[in-house]
Amino acid sequence: MRTCQKPIYPILPSVVNADDDIKYFQSKGNINFPDEVNLGHALSKVHNTIRPAKESIQMKDVDIPKVRSLITEFEDGYLKPQQVQELLSAASIPMIQETLVSNEEELQAIINKIVYPSVMKVVGPVHKTDVNGVSLNITGSKFLKEEFNRMTKIEGFEGVTIQPMLKGTELFIGAKYEPAFGHIVLCGLGGIFVEVLEDVSSGLAPLSKEEALGMIHDLKGKKILDGIRNQEAVDIDKFADIIVRLSTMLRFATEIKELDINPLMAFENKIIAVDARVRIEK
């Protein structure tokens, strides 16, 4: 034990005959184990502990000055759809193009440009589904007008957004600010997986690419991302990149207290944020 150059983890149930050697061994910062079970537990913990993250923050594709400017400009509370788009754009997070409509005149002006099937979502209420403020698979102008008229009667109505309806694998990214830790970033599959099965992974911002990939691989539904039953596989690398950029933005925007991107619609070669909610508090 005194001369060997390789790491040694001795198991010595009795230290009577090797007391001097063990004391010397421990004085050099080494460890011995009283039985095999202790060694097994220690090796298991080492094996399942992720490598420490790099101290440097990955700044690529995140416009920090723009993020700070927007945070300073925005008022406290939940951001409006256009403000959310501006913020995510500063972090190079692609978001679906949507049209904001506040009244019948604005609806009539763009009705011939709508791509069907489309989705209409009410603007104003924070929890849209709770007030029946989301209409999917709108296939024509008649149904579009009917849904707009219905949503104008929802309490807190400020307008609606209209966007193309996409079909892909639903993903989720969220974050919450904890004063003692900073931002806790969550990721997982969207839809029923996050709402019912609560299949999510978490990490502390800022995250490295390796940490983001580790979070994704820890998901119980990881096989779905790999593609099953003729379903397209999700670009895991792009998903991890978005998580990293979001975590970098959060590192420089502690005023963001809540953030949810649900769903992110994933395809084989791209990932697009379809709906997002952000709350700031200065």
Secondary structure, DSSP 8 states (H G I E B T S, - for coil): --S--S----B-S--STTHHHHHHHHHTT---BSSHHHHHHHHHHHHTS-----SS---TT--HHHHHHHHHHS-SEE--HHHHHHHHHHTT--B---EEE-SHHHHHHHGGG--SSEEEEEES-SSTGGGT-EEEEE-SHHHHHHHHHHHTTSTT--EEEEEE---SEEEEEEEEEETTTEEEEEEEE-THHHHTS--EEEEESS--HHHHHHHHHT-TTHHHHH--TT-----HHHHHHHHHHHHHHHHT-TTEEEEEEEEEEE-SS-EEE--EEEEE--
